[in-house]
């Protein structure tokens, strides 16, 4: 009876994994199919190396380079800020707070991940953008900096959870032996635990980056949505924001419509590369742990 239950569970999980993989492939090939008319008409050079997005002008131009740079700019900025804050918070909760209180605090931090992005966008628009207009003397607080700061808050719970789990494992593995040899707790954290956790922290950063690349609503509400080359205190527009704003007005089966799918194709490729890098790094880390054992 036990073997039958295990086989049923294995079949259900294997079927779910197979269907998930098939669904991802179907989505990818559909986006690629819809992008083909645009790629044939415009070509990769104008698509990736131009500097102007003006699909409604008399001589339409469809360069995604400003949006690609803006997407990478705000995503890397947000990921870096979230990793710095998340690593520090994870260290504090693991080594400075009792375990029962740490679990309670982590549960509240995890709740941030469940807040809809439109709520973050609204708060960023009425608080962060107004704050930047008031204290930085900006004509408009909508900027890449505002998008990066807001997005870092949204990525924060993902990074904290991953870092805290890693620090708990390393604490059980290294802290007691180190203190029994007379090594102070903070020296052990600085010289042993943090270097050992660097790989995991980097993986968390890659996963947070892939999450940031696809964020739409919150970033769209605070970045100004101007298809120009990004500056820290200037307006810009990401690929997801561009698709969300223009897909409803693009004529079906037009070059403009196909161009938006091509932007989605770039986004899928970027996220796939980041996920593959994170998966590869995890495998390298697991091999290193096996060799140590």
C-alpha positions as CSV (number, residue, x, y, z in Angstrom):
1,X,0.0,0.0,0.0
2,X,2.9,2.3,0.8
3,X,4.5,1.7,-2.6
4,X,1.2,2.4,-4.4
5,X,0.9,5.8,-2.6
6,X,4.5,6.7,-3.4
7,X,3.9,5.8,-7.1
8,X,0.8,7.9,-7.2
9,X,2.6,10.8,-5.7
10,X,5.5,10.4,-8.0
11,X,3.2,10.3,-11.0
12,X,1.3,13.4,-9.9
13,X,4.6,15.4,-9.4
14,X,6.2,14.2,-12.6
15,X,3.0,15.0,-14.6
16,X,3.0,18.5,-13.0
17,X,6.6,19.1,-13.8
18,X,6.2,17.9,-17.4
19,X,3.1,20.0,-18.0
20,X,4.9,23.1,-16.5
21,X,7.8,22.6,-18.9
22,X,5.5,22.1,-21.9
23,X,3.6,25.3,-20.9
24,X,6.8,27.3,-20.8
25,X,7.9,26.0,-24.2
26,X,4.4,26.8,-25.7
27,X,4.6,30.4,-24.4
28,X,8.1,30.9,-25.7
29,X,7.3,29.6,-29.2
30,X,4.1,31.6,-29.4
31,X,6.0,34.8,-28.5
32,X,8.7,33.9,-31.1
33,X,6.1,33.2,-33.8
34,X,4.4,36.6,-33.2
35,X,7.8,38.3,-33.3
36,X,8.8,36.9,-36.7
37,X,7.0,39.5,-38.9
38,X,8.7,42.3,-37.0
39,X,12.2,40.7,-37.2
40,X,11.8,40.2,-41.0
41,X,10.6,43.7,-41.5
42,X,13.0,45.7,-39.3
43,X,16.0,43.4,-38.7
44,X,18.1,42.8,-35.6
45,X,20.4,45.8,-36.2
46,X,17.7,48.5,-36.0
47,X,15.9,46.4,-33.3
48,X,18.9,46.2,-30.9
49,X,21.3,49.0,-32.0
50,X,19.0,52.0,-32.8
51,X,18.2,54.8,-30.4
52,X,14.6,55.8,-31.1
53,X,11.2,54.2,-30.4
54,X,8.5,56.0,-32.4
55,X,6.1,53.5,-33.9
56,X,3.4,56.0,-34.7
57,X,5.5,58.5,-36.6
58,X,5.5,58.8,-40.4
59,X,8.8,57.0,-40.6
60,X,8.4,54.5,-37.8
61,X,11.4,53.4,-35.7
62,X,11.4,50.4,-33.4
63,X,14.6,50.4,-31.4
64,X,14.4,48.6,-28.1
65,X,17.9,49.6,-26.9
66,X,16.7,52.4,-24.6
67,X,14.2,50.1,-23.0
68,X,16.7,47.2,-22.7
69,X,19.2,49.5,-20.9
70,X,16.5,50.9,-18.6
71,X,15.3,47.5,-17.7
72,X,18.8,46.3,-16.9
73,X,19.7,49.5,-15.1
74,X,16.8,49.6,-12.7
75,X,16.9,45.8,-12.2
76,X,20.6,45.7,-11.3
77,X,20.2,48.7,-9.0
78,X,17.3,47.2,-7.2
79,X,18.9,43.8,-6.9
80,X,22.1,45.3,-5.5
81,X,20.2,47.4,-2.9
82,X,18.0,44.4,-1.9
83,X,21.0,42.1,-1.5
84,X,22.9,44.6,0.7
85,X,19.8,45.1,2.9
86,X,18.7,41.5,2.8
87,X,22.1,40.1,3.7
88,X,22.4,42.4,6.7
89,X,18.9,41.6,7.8
90,X,19.5,37.9,7.5
91,X,22.6,38.1,9.6
92,X,20.8,40.1,12.3
93,X,17.9,37.7,12.4
94,X,20.1,34.6,12.5
95,X,22.8,35.7,15.0
96,X,21.3,38.5,17.1
97,X,17.6,37.5,17.6
98,X,16.3,34.5,19.4
99,X,15.0,31.8,17.0
100,X,11.3,32.1,18.0
101,X,11.3,35.8,17.5
102,X,13.3,35.5,14.3
103,X,10.7,33.2,12.8
104,X,7.9,35.6,13.7
105,X,9.8,38.5,12.1
106,X,10.5,36.5,8.9
107,X,6.9,35.6,8.6
108,X,6.0,39.3,8.6
109,X,8.7,40.0,6.0
110,X,7.4,37.2,3.8
111,X,4.0,38.9,3.9
112,X,5.6,41.8,1.9
113,X,5.9,39.4,-1.1
114,X,2.2,38.9,-1.1
115,X,1.3,42.6,-1.4
116,X,0.1,43.5,-5.0
117,X,2.6,45.4,-7.0
118,X,0.0,48.1,-7.8
119,X,-0.1,48.9,-4.1
120,X,3.7,49.4,-4.0
121,X,3.4,51.5,-7.1
122,X,0.7,53.7,-5.5
123,X,2.8,54.2,-2.4
124,X,5.9,54.9,-4.4
125,X,3.9,57.5,-6.4
126,X,2.4,59.4,-3.5
127,X,5.4,59.0,-1.1
128,X,8.7,58.3,-2.8
129,X,8.2,60.4,-5.9
130,X,6.9,63.4,-3.8
131,X,9.8,63.0,-1.4
132,X,12.3,63.2,-4.2
133,X,10.6,66.2,-5.7
134,X,10.7,68.0,-2.3
135,X,14.2,67.1,-1.1
136,X,16.2,66.6,-4.3
137,X,14.9,69.6,-6.1
138,X,13.7,67.6,-9.0
139,X,11.0,68.9,-11.4
140,X,9.5,65.4,-11.4
141,X,10.4,62.7,-8.9
142,X,9.6,60.0,-11.5
143,X,13.0,58.6,-12.3
144,X,15.2,55.5,-12.6
145,X,16.3,56.1,-9.0
146,X,12.7,56.0,-7.8
147,X,12.1,52.8,-9.7
148,X,15.2,51.2,-8.3
149,X,14.4,52.1,-4.7
150,X,10.8,50.9,-4.9
151,X,11.8,47.7,-6.7
152,X,14.4,47.0,-4.0
153,X,11.7,47.0,-1.4
154,X,9.7,44.5,-3.4
155,X,12.7,42.2,-3.8
156,X,13.7,42.5,-0.1
157,X,11.6,39.6,1.3
158,X,12.9,37.1,-1.4
159,X,16.6,38.0,-0.5
160,X,16.1,37.9,3.2
161,X,14.4,34.5,3.2
162,X,17.1,32.9,1.1
163,X,20.0,34.5,3.0
164,X,18.5,33.6,6.4
165,X,18.1,29.9,5.4
166,X,21.8,29.8,4.3
167,X,23.0,31.5,7.5
168,X,21.1,29.1,9.7
169,X,22.8,26.1,8.0
170,X,26.2,27.7,8.3
171,X,25.6,28.7,11.9
172,X,24.9,25.1,12.9
173,X,27.9,24.0,10.9
174,X,30.6,26.5,11.9
175,X,29.7,28.7,14.9
176,X,29.8,26.1,17.7
177,X,33.1,24.5,16.6
178,X,34.6,28.0,16.2
179,X,33.5,29.3,19.6
180,X,34.7,26.1,21.2
181,X,38.2,26.9,19.8
182,X,38.1,30.4,21.3
183,X,37.1,32.3,18.1
184,X,34.7,35.2,18.7
185,X,31.2,35.1,17.2
186,X,31.7,38.1,15.0
187,X,35.1,37.0,13.8
188,X,33.6,33.7,12.8
189,X,30.8,35.5,10.9
190,X,33.2,37.8,9.1
191,X,35.9,35.3,8.2
192,X,34.1,32.0,7.9
193,X,30.3,32.3,7.5
194,X,30.1,35.2,5.1
195,X,32.8,33.9,2.7
196,X,31.0,30.5,2.7
197,X,27.7,32.1,2.0
198,X,28.9,34.3,-0.9
199,X,27.8,31.7,-3.5
200,X,24.3,31.5,-2.0
201,X,24.0,35.3,-1.7
202,X,25.0,35.6,-5.4
203,X,22.4,33.0,-6.4
204,X,19.8,35.0,-4.4
205,X,20.8,38.1,-6.3
206,X,20.4,36.4,-9.7
207,X,16.9,35.1,-8.7
208,X,16.0,38.6,-7.4
209,X,17.3,40.1,-10.7
210,X,15.1,37.7,-12.8
211,X,12.1,38.7,-10.6
212,X,13.0,42.4,-11.1
213,X,13.2,42.2,-14.9
214,X,9.6,41.2,-15.3
215,X,8.1,43.7,-12.8
216,X,5.6,46.0,-14.6
217,X,3.0,47.9,-12.6
218,X,5.0,49.4,-9.7
219,X,8.0,50.4,-11.9
220,X,5.6,51.8,-14.6
221,X,4.0,54.1,-12.0
222,X,7.2,55.8,-10.7
223,X,9.7,55.9,-13.7
224,X,7.9,58.3,-16.0
225,X,7.6,56.0,-19.0
226,X,9.8,57.9,-21.5
227,X,11.5,55.7,-24.2
228,X,14.9,57.5,-23.9
229,X,18.3,56.4,-22.7
230,X,18.1,56.0,-18.9
231,X,19.8,58.4,-16.4
232,X,19.7,58.0,-12.7
233,X,17.6,61.1,-12.0
234,X,15.9,61.1,-15.4
235,X,12.8,59.3,-16.7
236,X,13.0,56.0,-18.6
237,X,10.8,53.1,-19.6
238,X,11.3,49.3,-19.1
239,X,10.3,46.6,-21.6
240,X,7.4,45.3,-19.4
241,X,6.1,48.8,-19.0
242,X,6.3,49.5,-22.7
243,X,4.3,46.3,-23.5
244,X,1.7,47.0,-20.9
245,X,1.1,50.6,-22.0
246,X,1.1,50.0,-25.8
247,X,-0.3,46.5,-26.4
248,X,-3.9,47.8,-26.0
249,X,-3.4,50.5,-28.6
250,X,-1.4,48.5,-31.2
251,X,-3.3,47.4,-34.3
252,X,-3.6,43.6,-34.4
253,X,-1.1,41.9,-36.7
254,X,0.7,45.2,-37.4
255,X,4.5,45.7,-37.2
256,X,3.9,47.7,-34.0
257,X,2.0,44.7,-32.5
258,X,4.7,42.3,-33.5
259,X,7.4,44.6,-32.2
260,X,5.9,44.4,-28.7
261,X,6.1,40.6,-28.9
262,X,9.7,40.9,-29.9
263,X,10.3,43.0,-26.7
264,X,8.7,40.1,-24.7
265,X,11.1,37.7,-26.5
266,X,14.1,39.7,-25.4
267,X,12.8,39.7,-21.8
268,X,12.3,35.9,-21.9
269,X,15.8,35.4,-23.2
270,X,17.3,37.6,-20.5
271,X,15.4,35.8,-17.7
272,X,16.4,32.4,-19.1
273,X,20.1,33.3,-19.2
274,X,19.9,34.5,-15.6
275,X,18.0,31.4,-14.4
276,X,20.5,29.2,-16.2
277,X,23.4,31.0,-14.5
278,X,21.7,30.6,-11.1
279,X,21.1,26.9,-11.7
280,X,24.7,26.4,-12.8
281,X,26.1,28.2,-9.8
282,X,23.9,26.1,-7.5
283,X,25.3,22.9,-9.0
284,X,28.8,24.1,-8.5
285,X,28.1,25.0,-4.9
286,X,26.5,21.6,-4.2
287,X,29.6,19.8,-5.7
288,X,31.8,21.9,-3.4
289,X,29.7,20.9,-0.4
290,X,29.9,17.2,-1.3
291,X,33.7,17.4,-1.7
292,X,34.1,19.1,1.7
293,X,32.0,16.3,3.3
